[in-house]
Amino acid sequence: MNTEKLSNRLETVAKYIPEGYTLADIGSDHAYLPCHVVQAGKVPYAVAGEVAEGPFQSARKQVQLEELTEKVQVRKGDGLEVIKPGEVDCITIAGMGGALIASILENGKEKLENVKRLILQPNLSAISIRTWLLESGWELIAEEILEEDGKIYEILIAEKGDPKKPYVNDDLSTGLLLGPFLKKEMEPAFQTKWQGELKNWKRILQQLDRASRSEENDKKREELQEKIKMVEEAVDNEESKRP
């Protein structure tokens, strides 16, 4: 397979798939990720799951093109419906909203019993995933953040363990919002992401200050002020503390 078909984002996801693990890639689109890791000999067997007919057909075509029909099964279904209990060691879900990824995991909870690793790449609201992991007995073991084509992506890796462990030396709310590992590393992409969020929140706050007072607006204002304070305290950039 031509590795250029894998974006940096998916290359990073692939990096965290352990050697020899069986894989399910949920929302696989063209099945580039499962084809790549199977062809590289990293994964002996993979399932590519798709709920929509168009991407399902694209994935089937790609697997046939790569002559991997023996090793990559393309299945149509909603979320974890496409796998049997105990069938795979590792699940990847990339390119969706965090709340949707969390709901896919919650709805398919019975399929996760023998799964050893989750690799999750939300396009937004990573906090939804961190919260689900914390409440569901999964320990966040690593995180990465990267910028590609003007967009910033977070990748979260979890295994069964102590879900509170990453947050032991941290304020829980801050850790859930920013990511306990990402907050320590302070990568340029992390700074870019949160500077952008701060700018946006401050703009909304100004709009709320101009709007008529209401219980709903007061609550929104309070929540925003709390988040701004949390991020400004955590993000190592004096620029963020200017009005």
ABEGO torsion letter per residue (X at the ends): XBAAABBAAAAAAAAABBBGBBBBBBGAEAGAAAAAAAAAGABABBBBBBABAAAAAAAAAAAAAAGAAAABBBBBEBEAAABBBGABABBBBBGBBAAAAAAAAAAAAAAAAABABBBBBBABGAAAAAAAAAAAGBBBABBBBBBBGGBBBBBBBBBBEBAAAAAAABBAAAAAAAEAAAAAAGBAAAAAAAAAAAAAAAAAAAAAAABBBBAAAAAAAAAAAAAAAAAAAABBBAAAABX
